[in-house]
Amino acid sequence: MRTFAGSWLGRFALVVAIGLSVVKSPTMAQETSGTEPPELTTTSDAEVPVDHLQVILRPLTKGELEIELNGWLDLLRAKITEVGNTELKLKAVPENESDDKLTDRLVALRIEETALAERTRIVLDALKAKGGDVQSAEQFINAVSDLSETTDATSYQAALVAELKNWAGRDDGGKLWARRLLVAAIILLVFFFISKFAGRVIAKALARHPRASNLLENFARRTTGGIVFVVGILMALSVLGVQIGPMMAALGAGGFIVGFALQETLGSFASGLMIMVYRPFDVDDYVSVSEVEGTVQEMSLVSTSLLTLDNKVVVIPNKKVWGDTIVNFTGKDTRRVDLVFGIGYDDKIEHAIDVLIQISNEHPLVLKDPSVTVHVDQLADSSVNLFCRPWVKTADYWTVHWDLTRQVKERFDEEGISIPYPQRDVHMLSESVPNLP
């Protein structure tokens, strides 16, 4: 009986001991966790890269982030104190003297302060995202980061230089923008060459078409190149972080206002398209438009430039060009020269006609087909007017006109054919006037 009782008591004591140990373990764990707060993990390296710091902060809890924020705030306050002491030493330097070494030290400290403020703000943002109360810490960081809080020009310059240097060295600051600008510049350069190439390809394709004018080729080349380059500009802006969607919406809204204000220009634009499609003239054609004669030098979608014979450039809106009569003197390969010569009433008409035909046929630039035609056109007050109409190539028009005018005068003189001056016969009638009393 004693053995059984002792065994039973021993087993009961063992069960009670195990139960007490199970109940006591969570309590001891809680006491241990309460007496040993988590240690700082991010402030050991004040120059930790920003992207590394963000990775380290990601798994931390709200409580751990609060401790990290306090640690960074302590570092920031210590650095601000050091900056303030340096500023006081710099203020103690006489105005007529300068301490470059102390100034450089102040700039270096400002750079360190700016870097600490940036990292403290990253920790603050991480805590804020996880529900932490960061209002007072955020106000403190904003206050110490304000450059207007500097007390003199030297301190302000040091703070500004520090801010710029820190921004330039950040992966999300100067380095990022340097990469973006480089990529944007490369995009613009590539699309510039692509636009030139695309414009030439379109121009060559149109040149193979027999009805395509030089005006249409130039327009297609410029328009194609412009569209391609605009696409490149939009891509470059997108790389720089510009939101293209809102910008296009703003351009669309403003386009209505601009279109309403530029009604005349849009009318010339539409007229320019009609001129290119129907081709009433081309570049280097000699035309008469809106009572202006000249060679077509250049044409855009809104205006046409003519070069007159006296070397003046006349720019005419396309709306006026298309809305008026257009005379193209060089639109065909051949052209008729219309000359008028007057002979006296006493001269023989057949003789004068033979002379005109002979002179015209002997000129090397006069075409044999169609043949020269000479006929009596008018019995004028002082002369019998003969029309002489040889055909020439368009480029030889004025050469033949001037040569034949001179040669006909010389030949008429040799043949005794007169070119009368304007004259009028006046007949005088005499009547007797009765004597008045």
C-alpha positions in Angstrom: 0.0 0.0 0.0 2.8 2.4 0.8 4.5 1.7 -2.6 1.2 2.3 -4.4 0.5 5.5 -2.5 4.1 6.8 -3.1 3.8 6.1 -6.8 0.5 7.9 -7.1 1.8 11.0 -5.2 4.9 11.1 -7.4 2.8 11.1 -10.5 0.5 13.8 -9.2 3.4 16.1 -8.3 4.9 15.6 -11.9 1.6 16.6 -13.5 1.3 19.7 -11.3 4.8 20.7 -12.2 4.3 20.4 -15.9 1.0 22.4 -15.7 2.7 25.2 -13.8 5.5 25.3 -16.3 3.0 25.6 -19.2 1.0 28.4 -17.6 4.1 30.3 -16.5 5.9 30.2 -19.9 3.7 32.7 -21.8 3.8 35.0 -18.8 7.6 34.9 -18.7 7.7 35.4 -22.4 5.5 38.5 -22.1 7.7 39.8 -19.3 10.8 39.2 -21.3 9.3 40.9 -24.4 8.2 43.8 -22.3 11.6 44.3 -20.7 13.7 44.0 -23.9 12.6 46.5 -26.6 13.7 45.9 -30.2 17.1 47.4 -31.1 17.8 50.0 -33.8 18.7 48.5 -37.2 18.9 51.3 -39.7 20.8 54.1 -37.9 24.1 52.2 -37.7 25.0 53.6 -41.1 23.8 57.2 -41.5 24.8 57.1 -45.2 22.8 54.0 -46.0 21.6 54.2 -49.7 18.0 55.3 -50.0 16.9 52.3 -51.9 18.6 50.0 -49.4 16.8 51.8 -46.5 13.4 51.4 -48.1 14.0 47.6 -48.4 15.1 47.4 -44.8 12.1 49.3 -43.5 9.5 47.2 -45.4 9.2 44.2 -43.0 9.3 46.4 -39.8 6.2 46.7 -37.7 4.6 50.0 -36.5 6.4 49.8 -33.1 9.7 49.0 -34.7 9.3 51.9 -37.1 8.6 54.3 -34.2 11.9 53.3 -32.7 13.7 53.8 -36.0 12.1 57.2 -36.5 13.2 58.3 -33.1 16.7 57.2 -33.8 16.9 59.1 -37.1 15.4 62.2 -35.4 18.2 62.0 -32.8 20.8 61.9 -35.6 19.2 64.8 -37.4 19.0 66.9 -34.3 22.6 66.3 -33.5 23.6 67.3 -37.0 21.5 70.4 -36.9 23.2 71.4 -33.6 26.6 70.9 -35.2 25.5 73.0 -38.2 24.3 75.7 -35.8 27.6 75.8 -33.9 29.5 76.1 -37.2 27.2 79.0 -38.3 27.9 80.8 -35.0 31.6 80.4 -35.5 31.2 81.8 -39.0 29.3 84.8 -37.7 32.1 85.5 -35.3 34.4 86.1 -38.3 34.8 89.9 -39.0 32.9 91.2 -42.0 36.0 92.3 -43.8 37.5 88.8 -43.5 36.5 85.4 -44.8 37.1 81.9 -43.6 36.9 79.6 -46.6 37.8 76.6 -44.6 34.9 77.2 -42.2 32.6 78.0 -45.1 33.5 74.7 -46.8 32.9 72.9 -43.5 29.4 74.5 -43.2 28.6 73.4 -46.8 29.7 69.8 -46.0 27.6 69.8 -42.8 24.6 71.1 -44.7 25.0 68.3 -47.2 25.0 65.8 -44.4 22.0 67.4 -42.7 20.1 67.3 -46.0 20.9 63.6 -46.5 19.8 62.8 -42.9 16.6 64.8 -43.4 15.9 62.8 -46.5 16.4 59.4 -44.8 14.4 60.5 -41.8 11.5 61.5 -44.1 11.7 58.0 -45.7 11.3 56.4 -42.3 8.5 58.8 -41.4 6.6 57.9 -44.6 7.0 54.2 -43.9 5.6 54.7 -40.4 2.8 56.9 -41.7 1.8 54.2 -44.2 1.4 51.7 -41.4 -0.8 53.9 -39.3 1.7 55.7 -37.1 1.3 59.2 -35.6 3.9 61.3 -37.4 2.4 64.8 -37.3 4.9 66.3 -34.9 7.9 64.6 -36.5 6.7 65.7 -39.9 6.4 69.3 -38.8 9.9 69.2 -37.3 11.4 67.9 -40.5 9.6 70.4 -42.7 10.7 73.2 -40.4 14.4 72.3 -40.4 14.3 71.7 -44.2 13.1 75.2 -44.9 15.9 77.2 -46.5 14.2 80.5 -45.4 15.2 79.6 -41.8 18.8 80.4 -42.6 20.0 83.5 -40.8 22.4 85.1 -43.4 23.6 85.0 -47.0 26.5 82.6 -46.3 24.3 80.1 -44.5 21.6 80.4 -47.2 24.2 79.8 -49.9 25.6 76.8 -48.0 22.2 75.3 -47.5 21.3 75.8 -51.2 24.6 74.3 -52.4 24.0 71.4 -50.0 20.5 70.9 -51.3 21.6 70.9 -54.9 24.5 68.6 -54.3 22.3 66.2 -52.4 19.6 66.3 -55.1 22.2 65.7 -57.8 23.6 62.7 -56.0 20.3 61.0 -55.3 19.2 58.0 -57.4 15.7 59.5 -57.5 16.9 63.1 -58.0 19.7 64.3 -60.2 20.8 60.9 -61.4 17.3 60.0 -62.4 16.8 63.2 -64.3 20.2 62.8 -66.0 19.2 59.4 -67.2 15.8 60.7 -68.4 17.3 63.7 -70.2 19.8 61.4 -71.9 17.1 59.0 -73.0 14.9 61.9 -74.2 17.8 63.4 -76.2 18.6 60.0 -77.8 14.9 59.6 -78.7 14.7 63.1 -80.3 17.9 62.5 -82.2 16.7 59.1 -83.5 13.3 60.4 -84.5 14.9 63.4 -86.2 16.8 61.1 -88.6 13.8 58.9 -89.0 11.6 61.9 -89.9 14.2 63.0 -92.6 14.3 59.4 -94.0 10.5 59.0 -93.9 10.1 62.4 -95.7 12.5 61.4 -98.5 10.9 58.0 -98.9 7.4 59.6 -99.4 8.8 62.2 -101.8 10.5 59.6 -103.9 7.3 57.5 -104.0 5.3 60.5 -105.2 7.9 61.4 -107.7 7.2 58.2 -109.5 3.6 59.2 -110.0 3.2 61.2 -113.2 0.5 63.5 -111.8 2.3 64.4 -108.6 3.6 68.0 -108.5 6.7 69.3 -106.8 4.4 71.2 -104.5 2.7 68.0 -103.4 6.1 66.2 -103.0 7.4 69.1 -100.8 4.3 69.1 -98.7 4.2 65.4 -98.2 7.9 65.3 -97.3 7.5 68.1 -94.7 4.2 66.8 -93.3 5.5 63.2 -92.9 8.7 64.4 -91.3 6.8 66.7 -89.0 4.4 64.0 -87.9 7.2 61.5 -87.2 9.2 64.1 -85.2 6.1 65.1 -83.2 5.7 61.5 -82.2 9.3 61.6 -81.1 8.7 64.7 -79.0 5.7 63.1 -77.3 7.8 60.0 -76.5 10.6 62.2 -75.1 8.1 64.1 -72.9 6.7 60.8 -71.7 10.2 59.7 -70.7 10.6 62.9 -68.8 7.5 62.2 -66.8 5.1 64.5 -68.5 1.5 63.3 -68.6 0.6 63.2 -72.3 -3.1 62.5 -71.8 -4.0 65.8 -69.9 -1.8 67.7 -72.3 -3.6 66.4 -75.4 -6.9 67.1 -73.7 -5.8 70.7 -73.1 -4.6 71.1 -76.7 -8.0 69.7 -77.9 -9.9 72.2 -75.8 -7.6 75.1 -76.9 -7.8 74.0 -80.6 -11.4 75.1 -80.8 -10.6 78.6 -79.6 -7.5 78.8 -81.9 -9.5 77.6 -84.9 -12.2 80.2 -84.3 -9.5 82.9 -84.1 -7.7 81.8 -87.2 -10.5 81.4 -89.6 -8.7 83.2 -92.4 -5.6 81.1 -91.9 -7.6 77.9 -91.9 -9.3 79.0 -95.1 -5.9 79.5 -96.7 -4.9 76.1 -95.4 -7.8 74.5 -97.1 -7.1 76.4 -100.3 -3.5 75.2 -100.2 -4.7 71.6 -100.1 -6.9 72.3 -103.1 -4.0 73.8 -105.0 -1.8 70.8 -104.3 -4.5 68.3 -105.4 -5.6 70.1 -108.6 -2.2 71.5 -109.5 -3.0 74.7 -111.4 0.8 75.5 -111.2 4.0 74.1 -109.8 7.3 75.4 -108.5 9.3 77.4 -111.1 6.1 78.1 -113.1 5.6 81.7 -114.4 2.0 82.6 -113.4 -0.3 85.6 -113.0 -2.2 85.5 -109.7 -4.3 88.3 -108.2 -2.9 90.8 -110.7 0.7 89.8 -109.8 3.0 88.1 -112.3 6.1 86.1 -111.2 7.8 82.8 -110.9 6.4 80.4 -108.2 9.3 80.3 -105.7 7.8 78.5 -102.8 4.4 77.4 -101.5 3.2 76.4 -98.1 -0.2 75.4 -96.9 -1.1 79.0 -96.1 0.7 81.1 -98.7 2.4 81.2 -102.1 5.6 83.2 -102.8 6.2 84.7 -106.3 9.4 86.2 -107.6 8.7 89.0 -110.0 10.9 90.0 -113.0 12.3 92.9 -111.0 13.4 90.5 -108.3 10.7 91.2 -105.7 9.2 88.5 -103.6 5.4 88.7 -103.3 3.6 86.5 -100.8 -0.1 85.9 -101.5 -2.5 84.0 -99.1 -3.6 80.7 -100.7 -7.3 81.7 -100.0 -6.8 84.7 -102.4 -4.8 82.6 -104.9 -7.5 79.9 -105.2 -10.4 82.4 -105.2 -9.0 84.4 -108.1 -8.1 83.7 -111.7 -4.8 81.9 -112.2 -2.9 82.2 -115.5 -0.1 79.8 -115.9 2.2 80.9 -118.7 4.5 78.0 -118.4 2.0 75.2 -117.8 2.6 73.8 -121.3 5.8 72.9 -123.1 5.0 75.1 -126.1 3.6 78.6 -126.4 2.5 81.0 -129.1 4.2 84.4 -129.6 1.6 87.0 -130.6 3.2 90.0 -132.4 1.4 92.9 -134.1 3.1 95.0 -136.8 1.5 98.0 -138.6 2.2 98.9 -142.2 1.1 101.9 -144.2 -2.0 101.9 -146.4 0.2 102.4 -149.5 2.4 99.3 -148.8 1.7 96.0 -150.3 0.2 93.6 -147.8 1.4 90.4 -149.6 4.9 91.6 -149.6 4.8 92.4 -145.9 3.3 89.0 -145.1 6.0 87.2 -147.0 8.7 89.1 -145.2 7.2 88.3 -141.8 6.9 84.5 -142.6 10.5 84.5 -143.9 11.9 86.2 -140.8 10.0 83.8 -138.5 11.0 80.6 -140.3 14.6 81.7 -140.3 14.8 82.1 -136.5 16.4 78.9 -135.0 14.1 78.9 -132.0 10.8 79.0 -133.9 9.1 75.6 -134.2 8.2 74.3 -137.6 5.1 72.6 -136.3 2.7 74.3 -135.8 3.7 76.6 -138.7 3.8 80.4 -138.5 0.6 82.2 -139.3 0.4 85.8 -140.5 -2.8 87.6 -141.4 -4.4 91.0 -141.5 -6.1 91.7 -138.3 -7.3 95.3 -138.4 -7.6 98.3 -140.6 -6.6 100.9 -138.0 -6.8 104.6 -138.2 -3.2 105.0 -139.3 -2.0 101.5 -140.3 -2.9 98.1 -141.5 -2.2 95.8 -138.6 -0.7 92.3 -139.3 -0.7 89.6 -136.7 2.4 87.3 -136.7 2.1 84.2 -134.6 5.0 81.8 -134.4 5.2 78.8 -132.0 8.1 78.3 -129.6 9.1 76.4 -126.6 7.9 78.0 -123.4 11.4 78.7 -122.2 12.3 80.5 -125.4 9.2 82.8 -125.4 10.8 86.1 -124.5 14.0 85.5 -126.6 11.9 85.0 -129.8 9.6 87.9 -128.9 12.5 90.3 -128.6 14.5 89.0 -131.6 11.6 89.1 -134.0 10.6 92.6 -133.0 14.1 93.9 -133.7 14.5 91.9 -136.9 11.1 92.9 -138.4 12.0 96.6 -137.9 15.3 96.2 -139.6 13.9 94.1 -142.5 11.0 96.5 -143.1 13.5 99.3 -143.5 15.5 97.3 -146.0 12.3 96.4 -148.0 10.9 99.9 -148.0 7.9 98.9 -145.9 6.7 101.7 -143.7 5.7 101.6 -140.2 3.4 104.7 -140.0 3.1 107.0 -137.1 -0.3 107.7 -135.7 -1.8 110.4 -137.9 -5.0 112.2 -138.6 -6.2 114.0 -141.6 -7.8 117.4 -140.9 -10.0 119.0 -143.6 -10.6 122.7 -143.4 -13.9 124.0 -144.8 -14.0 127.8 -145.5 -17.4 129.6 -145.6 -18.1 133.2 -146.2 -19.2 135.1 -143.2 -21.9 137.7 -143.8 -21.1 141.3 -142.9 -23.1 142.4 -139.9 -24.3 146.0 -139.9 
